[in-house]
Amino acid sequence: MARPYSEKFLLNLYKADPKRIGVQLARVCVAANLPTSYVADAFKVSRMSIHSWFRGQYVRDKNYTKIENFIGIVNKGLTDGELPAFNNAAAKDFVSSKVIDKI
C-alpha cells in the first residue's frame, strides 16, 4: 500500500523553486493524490529518482519531455474531474490506463 505524502514533505514542497520541473511534477502529483510508486512505474525509474526530482534535483533530458507530458495528462485529469484519486486503486488505474503509454 502506498504511503501518503508527509506533512514535512508538503511544507518543503511549497518552499521549493517552482521553476524546477521536478517540483512542478511533485505539485501535480500531490494535487492528484498519485503515489510516488505509481509515478515511478510510469517513468520506469526508481522511487528514489522520483523523490530526488520532487526535491528539485537534476532531471535528465530524456525524462524532461516525459515529465511535461505527464503533467499535462494529470492536469487534464484534474480539470475533467477524474482526479484527485480517492484511493490507491483509482490512482493506479489512472496511471496505468491514461499515462503509461502516452508519455
Backbone as JSON Lines, residues from 0, in Angstrom:
{"i":0,"aa":"M","n":[0.85,-1.18,0.0],"ca":[0.0,0.0,0.0],"c":[0.89,1.24,0.0]}
{"i":1,"aa":"A","n":[0.57,2.18,-0.85],"ca":[1.35,3.4,-0.97],"c":[1.13,4.3,0.24]}
{"i":2,"aa":"R","n":[2.2,4.95,0.67],"ca":[2.11,5.85,1.82],"c":[1.75,7.25,1.35]}
{"i":3,"aa":"P","n":[1.0,7.98,2.17],"ca":[0.67,9.37,1.81],"c":[1.9,10.26,1.94]}
{"i":4,"aa":"Y","n":[1.85,11.41,1.32],"ca":[2.94,12.37,1.43],"c":[2.98,12.92,2.85]}
{"i":5,"aa":"S","n":[4.18,13.03,3.4],"ca":[4.31,13.52,4.77],"c":[4.08,15.03,4.84]}
{"i":6,"aa":"E","n":[3.71,15.47,6.01],"ca":[3.48,16.89,6.22],"c":[4.78,17.68,6.01]}
{"i":7,"aa":"K","n":[5.89,17.12,6.46],"ca":[7.19,17.78,6.28],"c":[7.5,17.95,4.79]}
{"i":8,"aa":"F","n":[7.26,16.89,4.02],"ca":[7.5,16.96,2.58],"c":[6.63,18.05,1.95]}
{"i":9,"aa":"L","n":[5.36,18.08,2.32],"ca":[4.44,19.05,1.75],"c":[4.84,20.49,2.08]}
{"i":10,"aa":"L","n":[5.3,20.71,3.31],"ca":[5.76,22.05,3.69],"c":[7.0,22.45,2.88]}
{"i":11,"aa":"N","n":[7.94,21.52,2.72],"ca":[9.15,21.81,1.95],"c":[8.85,21.99,0.47]}
{"i":12,"aa":"L","n":[7.85,21.28,-0.02],"ca":[7.49,21.36,-1.43],"c":[7.07,22.78,-1.81]}
{"i":13,"aa":"Y","n":[6.32,23.41,-0.97],"ca":[5.84,24.74,-1.3],"c":[6.87,25.84,-1.02]}
{"i":14,"aa":"K","n":[8.01,25.45,-0.47],"ca":[9.14,26.36,-0.33],"c":[10.13,26.19,-1.49]}
{"i":15,"aa":"A","n":[9.99,25.1,-2.22],"ca":[10.93,24.76,-3.3],"c":[10.7,25.66,-4.51]}
{"i":16,"aa":"D","n":[11.71,25.72,-5.37],"ca":[11.68,26.56,-6.58],"c":[10.66,26.01,-7.58]}
{"i":17,"aa":"P","n":[9.58,26.74,-7.83],"ca":[8.53,26.24,-8.73],"c":[8.95,26.18,-10.2]}
{"i":18,"aa":"K","n":[10.11,26.73,-10.53],"ca":[10.59,26.67,-11.91],"c":[11.2,25.31,-12.23]}
{"i":19,"aa":"R","n":[11.58,24.56,-11.21],"ca":[12.18,23.24,-11.42],"c":[11.11,22.25,-11.86]}
{"i":20,"aa":"I","n":[11.39,21.52,-12.91],"ca":[10.4,20.6,-13.48],"c":[10.0,19.51,-12.48]}
{"i":21,"aa":"G","n":[10.94,19.06,-11.67],"ca":[10.62,18.04,-10.67],"c":[9.69,18.55,-9.59]}
{"i":22,"aa":"V","n":[9.85,19.8,-9.22],"ca":[8.97,20.42,-8.23],"c":[7.57,20.58,-8.83]}
{"i":23,"aa":"Q","n":[7.5,20.94,-10.1],"ca":[6.2,21.03,-10.78],"c":[5.53,19.66,-10.79]}
{"i":24,"aa":"L","n":[6.33,18.62,-11.07],"ca":[5.82,17.25,-11.08],"c":[5.28,16.89,-9.69]}
{"i":25,"aa":"A","n":[6.04,17.22,-8.66],"ca":[5.61,16.91,-7.3],"c":[4.29,17.58,-6.97]}
{"i":26,"aa":"R","n":[4.17,18.83,-7.33],"ca":[2.94,19.57,-7.01],"c":[1.72,18.98,-7.69]}
{"i":27,"aa":"V","n":[1.89,18.57,-8.94],"ca":[0.74,17.98,-9.64],"c":[0.42,16.59,-9.08]}
{"i":28,"aa":"C","n":[1.43,15.84,-8.68],"ca":[1.19,14.52,-8.09],"c":[0.48,14.64,-6.75]}
{"i":29,"aa":"V","n":[0.87,15.63,-5.95],"ca":[0.2,15.85,-4.67],"c":[-1.24,16.27,-4.91]}
{"i":30,"aa":"A","n":[-1.47,17.19,-5.83],"ca":[-2.83,17.65,-6.13],"c":[-3.71,16.5,-6.62]}
{"i":31,"aa":"A","n":[-3.1,15.58,-7.38],"ca":[-3.86,14.46,-7.95],"c":[-3.9,13.24,-7.04]}
{"i":32,"aa":"N","n":[-3.17,13.3,-5.93],"ca":[-3.07,12.2,-4.98],"c":[-2.52,10.93,-5.64]}
{"i":33,"aa":"L","n":[-1.43,11.1,-6.39],"ca":[-0.77,9.99,-7.07],"c":[0.49,9.61,-6.28]}
{"i":34,"aa":"P","n":[0.56,8.38,-5.77],"ca":[1.72,7.93,-5.0],"c":[2.98,7.83,-5.87]}
{"i":35,"aa":"T","n":[4.12,8.06,-5.25],"ca":[5.39,8.03,-5.97],"c":[5.66,6.68,-6.62]}
{"i":36,"aa":"S","n":[5.23,5.61,-6.02],"ca":[5.5,4.29,-6.6],"c":[4.83,4.14,-7.97]}
{"i":37,"aa":"Y","n":[3.63,4.68,-8.12],"ca":[2.94,4.6,-9.41],"c":[3.56,5.55,-10.43]}
{"i":38,"aa":"V","n":[4.01,6.69,-9.97],"ca":[4.69,7.65,-10.84],"c":[6.0,7.04,-11.33]}
{"i":39,"aa":"A","n":[6.72,6.4,-10.42],"ca":[7.98,5.74,-10.78],"c":[7.75,4.65,-11.83]}
{"i":40,"aa":"D","n":[6.68,3.89,-11.69],"ca":[6.34,2.87,-12.68],"c":[6.09,3.49,-14.05]}
{"i":41,"aa":"A","n":[5.41,4.62,-14.07],"ca":[5.1,5.3,-15.33],"c":[6.37,5.74,-16.05]}
{"i":42,"aa":"F","n":[7.36,6.2,-15.29],"ca":[8.61,6.69,-15.88],"c":[9.69,5.62,-16.0]}
{"i":43,"aa":"K","n":[9.39,4.44,-15.44],"ca":[10.36,3.33,-15.45],"c":[11.67,3.74,-14.77]}
{"i":44,"aa":"V","n":[11.51,4.38,-13.6],"ca":[12.64,4.77,-12.76],"c":[12.32,4.34,-11.33]}
{"i":45,"aa":"S","n":[13.28,4.49,-10.44],"ca":[13.06,4.13,-9.04],"c":[12.28,5.21,-8.31]}
{"i":46,"aa":"R","n":[11.7,4.81,-7.18],"ca":[11.01,5.78,-6.33],"c":[11.99,6.84,-5.84]}
{"i":47,"aa":"M","n":[13.22,6.43,-5.61],"ca":[14.24,7.39,-5.15],"c":[14.49,8.46,-6.21]}
{"i":48,"aa":"S","n":[14.48,8.08,-7.48],"ca":[14.63,9.07,-8.55],"c":[13.47,10.07,-8.51]}
{"i":49,"aa":"I","n":[12.27,9.57,-8.33],"ca":[11.1,10.44,-8.25],"c":[11.24,11.4,-7.07]}
{"i":50,"aa":"H","n":[11.64,10.88,-5.92],"ca":[11.81,11.73,-4.74],"c":[12.88,12.78,-4.97]}
{"i":51,"aa":"S","n":[13.95,12.42,-5.66],"ca":[15.01,13.4,-5.98],"c":[14.46,14.49,-6.89]}
{"i":52,"aa":"W","n":[13.72,14.09,-7.91],"ca":[13.11,15.08,-8.81],"c":[12.19,16.01,-8.03]}
{"i":53,"aa":"F","n":[11.36,15.41,-7.15],"ca":[10.41,16.19,-6.36],"c":[11.12,17.26,-5.54]}
{"i":54,"aa":"R","n":[12.34,16.99,-5.15],"ca":[13.09,17.93,-4.32],"c":[13.95,18.88,-5.15]}
{"i":55,"aa":"G","n":[13.73,18.87,-6.46],"ca":[14.4,19.83,-7.33],"c":[15.74,19.39,-7.87]}
{"i":56,"aa":"Q","n":[16.08,18.12,-7.73],"ca":[17.35,17.63,-8.26],"c":[17.31,17.54,-9.78]}
{"i":57,"aa":"Y","n":[18.47,17.3,-10.35],"ca":[18.65,17.23,-11.8],"c":[17.75,16.16,-12.43]}
{"i":58,"aa":"V","n":[17.17,16.5,-13.58],"ca":[16.38,15.57,-14.37],"c":[17.05,15.45,-15.73]}
{"i":59,"aa":"R","n":[17.31,14.23,-16.16],"ca":[17.94,14.02,-17.46],"c":[17.03,14.51,-18.57]}
{"i":60,"aa":"D","n":[17.66,14.93,-19.66],"ca":[16.91,15.46,-20.8],"c":[15.87,14.47,-21.32]}
{"i":61,"aa":"K","n":[16.21,13.19,-21.34],"ca":[15.28,12.19,-21.88],"c":[14.0,12.1,-21.05]}
{"i":62,"aa":"N","n":[14.06,12.49,-19.79],"ca":[12.88,12.44,-18.93],"c":[12.14,13.76,-18.87]}
{"i":63,"aa":"Y","n":[12.78,14.84,-19.26],"ca":[12.18,16.17,-19.15],"c":[10.87,16.25,-19.96]}
{"i":64,"aa":"T","n":[10.91,15.81,-21.2],"ca":[9.72,15.86,-22.05],"c":[8.64,14.92,-21.52]}
{"i":65,"aa":"K","n":[9.05,13.76,-21.01],"ca":[8.08,12.83,-20.42],"c":[7.38,13.47,-19.23]}
{"i":66,"aa":"I","n":[8.13,14.19,-18.42],"ca":[7.54,14.86,-17.26],"c":[6.55,15.93,-17.71]}
{"i":67,"aa":"E","n":[6.92,16.71,-18.72],"ca":[5.99,17.72,-19.23],"c":[4.7,17.08,-19.72]}
{"i":68,"aa":"N","n":[4.81,15.96,-20.45],"ca":[3.63,15.24,-20.94],"c":[2.79,14.72,-19.78]}
{"i":69,"aa":"F","n":[3.47,14.14,-18.78],"ca":[2.79,13.61,-17.6],"c":[2.0,14.72,-16.9]}
{"i":70,"aa":"I","n":[2.64,15.86,-16.7],"ca":[1.98,16.98,-16.04],"c":[0.74,17.4,-16.83]}
{"i":71,"aa":"G","n":[0.84,17.45,-18.15],"ca":[-0.31,17.8,-18.98],"c":[-1.45,16.81,-18.84]}
{"i":72,"aa":"I","n":[-1.14,15.53,-18.83],"ca":[-2.17,14.5,-18.7],"c":[-2.85,14.58,-17.33]}
{"i":73,"aa":"V","n":[-2.05,14.74,-16.3],"ca":[-2.6,14.82,-14.94],"c":[-3.42,16.09,-14.76]}
{"i":74,"aa":"N","n":[-2.95,17.2,-15.28],"ca":[-3.74,18.44,-15.2],"c":[-5.07,18.3,-15.91]}
{"i":75,"aa":"K","n":[-5.09,17.6,-17.04],"ca":[-6.35,17.35,-17.74],"c":[-7.26,16.47,-16.88]}
{"i":76,"aa":"G","n":[-6.68,15.46,-16.24],"ca":[-7.46,14.61,-15.33],"c":[-8.05,15.41,-14.17]}
{"i":77,"aa":"L","n":[-7.29,16.36,-13.66],"ca":[-7.8,17.22,-12.58],"c":[-8.93,18.11,-13.09]}
{"i":78,"aa":"T","n":[-8.75,18.67,-14.28],"ca":[-9.77,19.55,-14.88],"c":[-11.05,18.78,-15.2]}
{"i":79,"aa":"D","n":[-10.88,17.55,-15.71],"ca":[-12.03,16.73,-16.11],"c":[-12.73,16.05,-14.93]}
{"i":80,"aa":"G","n":[-12.16,16.16,-13.73],"ca":[-12.77,15.55,-12.56],"c":[-12.41,14.1,-12.33]}
{"i":81,"aa":"E","n":[-11.47,13.57,-13.12],"ca":[-11.03,12.19,-12.92],"c":[-10.09,12.08,-11.71]}
{"i":82,"aa":"L","n":[-9.48,13.18,-11.38],"ca":[-8.55,13.25,-10.26],"c":[-8.99,14.39,-9.35]}
{"i":83,"aa":"P","n":[-8.63,14.42,-8.1],"ca":[-7.67,13.57,-7.42],"c":[-8.21,12.16,-7.2]}
{"i":84,"aa":"A","n":[-7.28,11.23,-7.17],"ca":[-7.63,9.83,-6.92],"c":[-8.06,9.68,-5.47]}
{"i":85,"aa":"F","n":[-9.16,9.0,-5.24],"ca":[-9.69,8.87,-3.9],"c":[-9.11,7.69,-3.14]}
{"i":86,"aa":"N","n":[-8.43,6.79,-3.86],"ca":[-7.77,5.67,-3.2],"c":[-6.64,5.18,-4.11]}
{"i":87,"aa":"N","n":[-5.85,4.24,-3.6],"ca":[-4.7,3.74,-4.36],"c":[-5.12,3.02,-5.63]}
{"i":88,"aa":"A","n":[-6.23,2.31,-5.58],"ca":[-6.69,1.58,-6.77],"c":[-7.03,2.57,-7.89]}
{"i":89,"aa":"A","n":[-7.68,3.66,-7.56],"ca":[-8.03,4.67,-8.56],"c":[-6.77,5.34,-9.11]}
{"i":90,"aa":"A","n":[-5.8,5.59,-8.25],"ca":[-4.54,6.2,-8.7],"c":[-3.8,5.26,-9.64]}
{"i":91,"aa":"K","n":[-3.73,4.0,-9.27],"ca":[-3.04,3.01,-10.11],"c":[-3.75,2.86,-11.44]}
{"i":92,"aa":"D","n":[-5.07,2.83,-11.42],"ca":[-5.84,2.7,-12.65],"c":[-5.62,3.9,-13.57]}
{"i":93,"aa":"F","n":[-5.61,5.11,-13.01],"ca":[-5.38,6.3,-13.82],"c":[-4.0,6.25,-14.47]}
{"i":94,"aa":"V","n":[-2.99,5.96,-13.69],"ca":[-1.63,5.93,-14.23],"c":[-1.48,4.84,-15.28]}
{"i":95,"aa":"S","n":[-2.02,3.66,-15.03],"ca":[-1.84,2.57,-15.98],"c":[-2.67,2.75,-17.25]}
{"i":96,"aa":"S","n":[-3.85,3.36,-17.13],"ca":[-4.71,3.48,-18.32],"c":[-4.52,4.8,-19.08]}
{"i":97,"aa":"K","n":[-4.18,5.87,-18.39],"ca":[-4.13,7.17,-19.03],"c":[-2.72,7.69,-19.29]}
{"i":98,"aa":"V","n":[-1.74,7.16,-18.57],"ca":[-0.42,7.78,-18.59],"c":[0.65,6.91,-19.23]}
{"i":99,"aa":"I","n":[0.8,5.69,-18.82],"ca":[1.99,4.89,-19.13],"c":[2.35,4.87,-20.62]}
{"i":100,"aa":"D","n":[1.41,4.63,-21.49],"ca":[1.73,4.54,-22.92],"c":[1.7,5.89,-23.62]}
{"i":101,"aa":"K","n":[1.38,6.95,-22.89],"ca":[1.21,8.26,-23.53],"c":[2.3,9.27,-23.2]}
{"i":102,"aa":"I","n":[3.23,8.9,-22.34],"ca":[4.3,9.87,-22.03],"c":[5.54,9.55,-22.74]}
